[in-house]
Amino acid sequence: MRPDLNALVIFALVAEERSFRAAAERSGVTRSAVSQTIRRLEESMSVALLRRTTRSVSLTEAGESLLTRIRPALAEMQAA
């Protein structure tokens, strides 16, 4: 299953903000919705993209790789 564009946008926001709360505020959805979107994205890709603790969110190696690959495309779509 391919990840949907919305899930990739939410992932990029979480990665940039290093926070589910901040990503939720920027995207206008709940923290729960952000969390569920990331969980589904990770399940669909069969890989952990984020390391979560009670105090921080960081990218795994797979998360860094994905962000590097999608960032230019997302920036291009935003510019359009």
C-alpha positions in Angstrom: 0.0 0.0 0.0 1.3 3.4 -0.9 1.2 6.2 1.7 -1.2 9.0 0.9 -0.1 12.6 0.3 -1.8 13.9 3.5 0.1 11.3 5.6 3.4 12.5 4.1 2.5 16.1 4.7 1.7 15.3 8.4 4.9 13.3 8.7 6.9 16.2 7.4 5.3 18.6 9.8 6.0 16.3 12.8 9.6 15.9 11.6 10.1 19.7 11.2 8.4 20.6 14.5 9.7 17.5 16.4 6.3 17.6 18.1 2.9 16.0 17.5 1.2 19.0 19.3 2.9 21.6 17.1 2.2 19.6 13.9 -1.4 19.3 14.9 -1.7 23.1 15.5 -0.1 23.9 12.2 -2.3 21.5 10.3 -5.5 22.3 12.1 -6.2 18.8 13.3 -6.1 17.1 16.7 -3.0 15.5 18.2 -4.8 12.2 18.1 -5.4 12.6 14.4 -1.7 13.3 13.8 -0.7 10.3 15.9 -3.1 8.0 14.1 -1.9 9.3 10.7 1.7 8.6 11.6 0.8 5.2 13.0 -0.9 4.2 9.7 1.9 5.6 7.6 4.5 3.5 9.6 2.3 0.4 9.3 1.8 0.9 5.6 5.6 1.3 5.1 6.4 -1.5 7.6 9.1 0.7 9.3 9.3 3.0 12.3 9.8 6.6 11.1 9.9 8.4 14.5 11.3 7.7 17.9 8.8 8.9 20.5 9.4 9.5 24.2 7.3 11.4 26.7 9.5 14.5 26.1 10.7 14.3 22.5 10.1 13.1 19.0 13.1 12.3 16.7 13.6 10.7 13.4 14.8 7.2 12.8 17.2 6.6 10.0 14.3 5.5 7.8 12.5 8.7 8.8 15.5 10.9 7.9 15.7 9.1 4.5 12.0 9.6 3.8 12.0 13.2 4.8 15.0 13.9 2.6 13.2 12.3 -0.4 9.8 14.0 0.1 10.9 17.5 1.2 11.7 18.8 -2.4 8.4 17.4 -3.8 6.3 18.9 -0.9 8.1 22.3 -1.3 7.4 22.2 -5.1 3.7 21.5 -4.6 3.5 24.3 -2.0 5.1 26.7 -4.4 2.7 25.7 -7.2 
